């Protein structure tokens, strides 16, 4: 009977550890480019720190949707995506335009005029936190 209890306890512990394991998420950071008729992103940094991933999720959860700004430059300052490579999923992706007033404009698409394009704004404080995360 003791062996059965021990076996059940071990099985439960193993299941709990499996459920708490990381999905090996990664923040990928790149620089948008446009050369002639070709545009894209050149990735240069991967961040896997759990705290940075959590902080990035918190920032994205507090972004506020806005209309497309009229004076937005055509090329974003940076780009990031939160990927789960094991599942082949890009959970979050944003093009980033830093503004002179300290705020940030984010978009899910880098091409202006896309019908499905959404725009978001971050405050100056949120922008500083985002810059800190992306600089790691």
C-alpha positions in Angstrom: 0.0 0.0 0.0 2.9 2.4 0.8 4.4 1.6 -2.6 1.1 2.5 -4.3 0.9 5.8 -2.5 4.5 6.6 -3.3 4.0 5.7 -7.0 0.8 7.9 -7.2 2.6 10.8 -5.5 5.5 10.5 -7.9 3.2 10.4 -10.9 1.3 13.5 -9.7 4.6 15.3 -9.1 5.9 14.4 -12.6 2.6 15.6 -14.1 2.8 18.9 -12.2 6.3 19.5 -13.3 5.4 18.7 -16.9 2.5 21.2 -16.7 4.7 23.9 -15.3 7.5 23.5 -17.8 8.4 26.4 -20.1 7.3 26.5 -23.7 10.8 27.8 -24.5 9.4 31.1 -25.6 11.7 33.6 -27.2 11.5 37.3 -28.0 13.1 37.8 -31.4 14.2 41.4 -32.2 15.0 42.8 -35.6 15.4 45.9 -37.7 12.9 46.5 -40.5 14.4 47.3 -43.9 13.3 48.3 -47.4 15.6 47.9 -50.3 14.1 48.7 -53.7 10.9 46.7 -53.8 12.0 44.3 -51.1 11.0 44.8 -47.5 11.4 42.7 -44.4 13.1 42.4 -41.0 16.7 41.4 -40.3 16.7 39.6 -36.9 19.6 40.2 -34.7 18.7 39.3 -31.1 16.9 36.5 -29.2 15.8 36.9 -25.6 14.7 33.8 -23.6 14.7 35.3 -20.1 11.3 34.4 -18.4 11.1 37.8 -16.6 11.6 39.7 -19.9 8.9 37.6 -21.6 6.5 38.2 -18.7 7.2 41.9 -18.7 6.7 42.1 -22.4 3.3 40.4 -22.1 2.3 42.9 -19.4 3.2 45.8 -21.6 1.2 44.3 -24.6 -1.8 43.7 -22.3 -1.9 47.4 -21.4 -1.4 48.9 -24.9 -4.3 51.1 -26.1 -5.7 50.9 -29.6 -5.6 54.1 -31.6 -6.2 55.3 -35.1 -3.3 55.3 -37.6 -1.2 58.4 -36.9 -1.0 60.8 -39.8 2.7 61.5 -39.4 4.0 58.0 -38.9 7.2 57.3 -40.9 7.0 54.5 -43.4 9.7 52.4 -41.8 9.4 51.3 -38.2 12.3 51.7 -35.8 12.3 48.1 -34.6 10.3 44.9 -34.7 9.8 42.2 -32.2 7.9 38.9 -32.0 7.2 36.5 -29.2 7.6 33.0 -30.6 7.0 29.5 -29.3 9.4 27.7 -31.6 8.4 24.2 -30.4 4.9 24.8 -31.6 5.9 26.9 -34.6 3.8 29.8 -33.3 4.4 33.5 -33.3 2.1 34.7 -30.5 2.7 38.4 -30.6 4.4 40.6 -33.2 4.7 44.3 -33.3 6.4 47.0 -35.4 7.6 49.8 -33.2 7.8 53.5 -33.9 9.4 55.6 -31.1 7.9 59.1 -30.9 9.5 62.4 -29.9 7.2 62.8 -26.9 8.5 59.6 -25.4 5.5 57.5 -26.3 5.6 54.6 -28.8 3.3 53.6 -31.6 3.0 49.8 -32.2 1.4 48.0 -35.1 0.8 44.4 -36.1 1.8 45.2 -39.7 4.7 47.2 -41.1 2.9 48.2 -44.3 0.8 51.4 -44.0 -2.6 51.1 -45.4 -3.2 47.5 -44.8 -6.9 47.0 -44.1 -6.3 44.6 -41.2 -3.6 46.8 -39.6 -4.1 47.8 -36.0 -2.3 50.6 -34.2 -1.5 50.8 -30.5 0.1 53.4 -28.2 2.3 53.1 -25.2 3.0 55.8 -22.6 6.5 57.2 -22.0 6.9 54.9 -19.0 5.8 51.9 -20.9 8.2 52.9 -23.7 11.1 53.0 -21.3 10.2 49.5 -20.0 9.9 48.2 -23.6 13.3 49.7 -24.5 14.8 48.1 -21.5 13.4 44.7 -22.4 14.5 44.9 -26.1 18.0 46.1 -25.1 18.8 43.0 -23.1 
